Amino acid sequence: MNYKNWDVKRKEYVTDMKIQLSDHFSYRKLLRFTFPSIIMLVFTSIYGVVDGFFVSNFVGKTPFTAMNFIMPFLMILGASGFMFGTGGGALISKTMGEGKREQAQRLFSMIVYISAAIGVGMALGGLLFLRPLAAALGADGQLLEDSVTYGRIILLTIPAYVLQYEFQCLFSVAEKPTLGLSVTVAAGLTNILLDALFVAILHWGLEGAAAATAASQCVGGIVPLIYFARPNSSPLRLGRTEFNGRALAKACANGSSELMSNISMSVVNMLYNIQLLKYAGEDGVAAYGVLMYVSLIFQAVFLGYSVGTAPIIGYHYGAQNHQEMKGLRKKA
């Protein structure tokens, strides 16, 4: 056996497996690059369903209704992570395409630091206004108490929730979509296992379900933070930066469409909950929550593809490779 030739072939295979933003994307390569992002967001949607399963079966109808009642508000706060992830990711990938690697590193660091700080601010504000908001939406009695209980625990980890959504987008920019999928799977398994332990075995009730979700958000947000803070094999790493208001405004403006899409969906859900609570009671809110779980799984497929392709388009736009961009649009 010619070991030298085998080693050369092995290196070529490994090189072929690592897809870079600068590559020419065939249909096969485009699907391979975006597939982890699609599965990542589908998996995120599925483990939300698991939360509902444990609460509805082991805690009760009112806690299940409370969880679905307050969740749209919590999703609005977390949606800022999508704004920073998609808008910032497009700007970072464009800068990388222009050959400005150090500037891309500084932009990456600035966006992550600012989003984390904003997450802390939203958590504090949310804790302050959670009860008045839930009451204004129509919750009272035990439903109000359960909504506040669940919401307060989740709000403690909102900064990690923001980072989780943000890094789901930025892993593709860092040419590490498979690693992003692994982190999401780890976060999902954390939620599922802790749900089983806290709710089904230890009988901690709604507080246990909220703690399981909060722990999974910490895994999804803090593990990537540690990865990018250390030397790694991706083109991005957290480090020293400087405030760039113009770049931040561009990132927020570019990601505002994703932010508003998530906010509008959550606001519609909140309005539905108000009317359902008025005309169908807790049963109506619970039934609508189940339907939304299913809907989110299908939406995640399209959102995952968009998250996966955005940095590719941004990179080739920065590199002024218009032919590749036209090809990407045609394939998409």
Secondary structure, 3 states (H helix, E strand, C coil): CCHHHHHHHHHHHHHHHCCCCCCCCCHHHHHHHHHHHHHHHHHHHHHHHHHHHHHHHHCCHHHHHHHHHHHHHHHHHHCHHHHHHHHHHHHHHHHHHCCCHHHHHHHHHHHHHHHHHHHHHHHHHHHHHHHHHHHHCCCCHHHHHHHHHHHHHHHCCHHHHHHHHHHHHHHHHCCCHHHHHHHHHHHHHHHHHHHHHHHHHCCCHHHHHHHHHHHHHHHHHHHHHHHHHCCCCCCCCCCCCCCCHHHHHHHHHHHHHHHHHHHHHHHHHHHHHHHHHHHCHHHHHHHHHHHHHHHHHHHHHHHHHHHHHHHHHHHHHHCCCHHHHHHHHHHC
